[in-house]
Amino acid sequence: MAVTSLNSFETALPQDQRIKKLLNAAVVHHQNSRFAEAASLYKEVCGIEPDNHLALQLLGVLAAQTGQMESSLKLLSKAISLSPNYAEALSNRGNVLQKLGRLDEAIADYSKAISLKPNYIDALYNRGIALKELKRFDEAVADYNKAIALKPDHVEALNNRGNVMQQLGRFDEALKDFNKALSLKPDHVEALNSRGFALGILRRFDEALDDYDKALTLKPEYADAYINRSSALIELKRYDEALKDCNKAISLKPDCINAFYNRGIALKDLKLFEGAIADYSKVISLKPDHVGALNNRGNALRQLRRWDEAFQDFEKAISLRDDYSEAFNNRGVTQKDLKHYEEAVADYSKAISLKPDYVEALNNRGVVLGILRRFDEALDDYDKALTLKPDHIDVNFHKSLQLLRQGEFALGWKLYEWRWKATALSSPLRKFEQPLWLGKEDLGGKTILLHWEQGFGDTIQFSRYAAEVSKFGCKTILEVQKPLFELMKTIKGVDEVIVSGTDLPSFDFYCPLMSLPLAMGTTLETIPSGGPYLKSADDKLAKWSARLGQKSKPRVGIVWSGSVGHKNDHNRSIALEDMLSSVPDGYELVSLQKEVRDIDLNTMVQSKQLRHFGSDLNDFTDTAALCELMDVIVSVDTSVAHLAGAIGKPVNLLLPYDSDFRWLLDRHDSPWYPTMKLFTQGPDMTWDSVFEKINTDLKFYFYVSLLSLREFGGKHLHQEKIL
């Protein structure tokens, strides 16, 4: 529609009146968003009066509103050149410069406008925005303060000041601003989203979710609210809902970095590490210097034992930000995984130098110093960490393991009770109506439930305490895992053995098996170890004796690997090929383990000296009988080693340098099992010296067993114990 400027009568008006009427008409069009009509009239004014700074300024504003930023900048600059003290033009040029990302120039224009008009609210507000973008937060707050003082109901200034307060970590003050803004305008979706974020930081997650829900009801396509709500849902461990929000945000903003980042966190917490890695990789492809994504991807890669790749991610994060304490700590953890212990200590030390109160890094350094047997330094780290945070679960737990390993049982067993909350263990403390017994109450005439808690080996080792507990004049019920049930029927001092998961009989107290050393006040000298406390069933001995046939050679039972899921499996398990090479010729070798890993199958198939029964081992009574029929057992640290020790068979136990606490330090024997010999790696942390010692030791059994075979014609003597 063409613009009708003036009729013939108006054309005859004096020029100043004519320009005034043109400008008034243009402004009406402008205010009603009829931009083409307004522009035509502004240009007509400029045709009449080329130096009309008002028309130039308004035409510049209109150009900015229609996305013509460079044209707007020229028009506004010309207006300012004609009228240098034109505050409005300066403020509007500041707006254009801000949109063009020229923030320092924008601030200069706003400042000039404010010097001309000290109470210029819009210039104060917009300068606050530019200062916030430049992270000059204190100055931004000062500008918002002035704007709000001049106009207390300035909702946008209140919301923006709240956002800056969040950047400064002043979340309570931020919350006050958002509350005020929302009291003035309850449907302000940005303020709802911002308040939700502040509430989340203050860990008021349910209130935060209410705000996000309201914002999304008002604006269903609000991607930022979906992202922020996903963060709160992740904190509440409502991962499925968080994933839906992340997916929705990504559908709205396909290259939304924060949505991919949050989805990566949710997937990682769900242990869907491959998916998490894919999302972090997407973030990094969009923003290669995103140190948080690099750090998190490194952690996810660690979980998949892709340590070299994890190391590279932490390296990259550190190269981008050399004060990134978390990345140094995580690189240290990876160095530990790679057995680069000195390098791990250096990384933890760097993290601590950057963040002296970094409890997790102190804990991690303590663990590695313990592996290196620098025990005083390790305990010093644990104690520093506990000074900072006395109730830190993992620090208390790891300190307990070191004290127990050093034989300091009094405090060690007490601190070991932290295991129920420790991330290293997955067994939760069971809750019963009956009280937990830790040695204080009189058990005379009472019934106590002793229940399993961790692995098969732990149950076997600590079930010995049942006989000690029964001496208090109580009825003792022992609950065990199903595969151990038949074997545990042979244990002394137990009135009733039950299978885990079945209905419990009535009882007065309960105690987890691995809390019994604490309850009994066990010291190194008082470990119950008088002799075998489990025995093989006669029918199973007969079955397996027949299955093995006449013995013509000394028999060695071997166990070379444990559970893949064990946290220390990569240190304790050995390849079958290496285990076979450690046994000298002249033996009949028998596999005592049920499961064989894929990497060992080819070796097993090709081995002519090894007998393996696999799935024929139905439960631990079969394994116990097979152990009983061996002359000696060579095993890594698994449940079979405990079983062999519990039935009194000679056991050569292969231990990593960083062995479990129960085997203590620098011992060749075990106070838990009199018939067990310990063969521990040296500081080089290789198996070569261990294999050499095992080979020498087995030769002793070879000659003793040959003498026995010659004397008794090959008949196996079940009661023979070779020490």
Buried (B, 14 or more C-beta within 10 A) or exposed (E): EEBEBBEEEEEEEEEEEBBEBBBEBBBEBBEEEBBEBBBBBBBBBBEEBEEBBBBBBBBBBBBBEEEBBEBBBBBBBBBBEBBEEBBBBBBBBBBBBBBBEBBEBBBBBBBBBBEBBEEBBBBBBBBBBBBBBEEBBEBBBBBBBBBBEBBEEBBBBBBBBBBBBBEEEBBEBBBBBBBBBBEBBEEBBBBBBBBBBBBBBBEBBEBBBBBBBBBBEBBEEBBBBBBBBBBBBBBBEBBEBBBBBBBBBBEBBEEBBBBBBBBBBBBBEBEBBEBBBBBBBBBBEBBEEBBBBBBBBBBBBBEEEBBEBBBBBBBBBBEBBEEBBBBBBBBBBBBBBBBBBEBBBBBBBBBBEBBEEBBBBBBBBBBBBBBBBBBEBBBBBBBBBBEBBEEBBBBBBBBBBBBBBBBBBEEBBBBBBBBBBBEEBEBEEEEEEBEBBBBEBEBEEBBBBBBBBBBBBBBBBBBBBBBBBBEBEBBBBBBBBEBBBBBBBBBEBBBBBBBBEEEBEEBBBBBBBBBBBBBBEBEEEEBBEEEBBBBBBEEBBEBBBEBBEEBEBBBBBBBBBBBEEBEBBEBBBBBBBEBBEBBEEBBBBBBBBBEBBEEBEEBBEEBEBBBBBEEEBEBBBBBBBBBBBBBBBBBBBBBBBBBBBBBBBBBBBBBBBBBBBBBBEEBEEBBBBBBBBBBBBEEEEEBEEBBEBBEEBBEEBBEBBEEBBEEEEEEBEEEEEBE
